[in-house]
């Protein structure tokens, strides 16, 4: 029919299914990016959708309108989810997981916030008097990868998946490359071939992506700029898989990368608890037990052991406080990542 899937109409939806807060978020981003006129910030919802070609003359919404600005896109499309899992040794060793859903215009922000608070490390350093906490991987490259996975996804398929391991991360979204492109061509100069034309147009206007097919080279350059090997891109299981290394800070007082040199012999449960606390310190005994697939008594005993061994400390009260890794605990985690 000469139309992309996101241009098709969804007659089950009405303007009541559109979230005005998502519209306002888009308008703010697009004005900041100088890609729409600031005078449009107070336009009514229908006018905004009309300008973006997301609604027809009869008031019927496109698939793109629901994905971008819907209150509950999952009601219409079961694949509108972003699933994140933290794994240990391999895919069978799931430690904890999260699901991000809702409209896709704000999805990347939600994912980055979750990754920063729970899954990734933000090493602290100072430039003069300024305290800086950049992510262990370049955030601009991370967002570029997220935008690509969201915009180019096949939404009639399954959810986006991110596997986070000790030393690397894998990101997969369903949707094969168009016939005109190869993996090698992605890394060089190439034309843009968006799967979802309307989604790409709105993400461009919001300032999230470009229209010149430069996304992959920008990602690779960002990794190389901080000394990490560039991500590996490949087609896998009907979609695009990106694999990239994690970047951990070195500790000046670290003498060995071997766990065997540590005088304390931690159990596998203790080690898993340390990994969990390294990304999420505000856990109760019950939620920690759930993440470990064990009893709350086991979780409590492990926390007490780690505290006694000097790997963690308790900050604040029992109800409102949180667990914090000591320098010893942080060094242990870094050694673990390198094994």
Secondary structure, 3 states (H helix, E strand, C coil): CCCCHHHCEECCCCHHHECHHHHHHHHHHHHHCCCCCHHHHHCCHHHHHHHCCCECCCCCEEHHHHHHHECCHHHCCCCCEEEEEEECCCCCCEEEEEEEECCCCCHHHHHHHHHHHHHCCCCCEEECCEEECCCCCCHHHHHHHHHHHHHCCCCCCCCEEEEECCCEEEEEEECCCCCCCCHHHHHCCCCCCCCCHHHHHHHHHCCCCCCCCCHHHHHHHHHHHCCCCCCEEEEECCEEEEEEECCCCCCCCCCCCCHHHCCCCCCHHHHHHHHHHCCCCCCCHHHHHHHHCCCHHHHHHHHHHHHHHCCEEEECCCCCCEEEECHHHHHHHHHHHHC
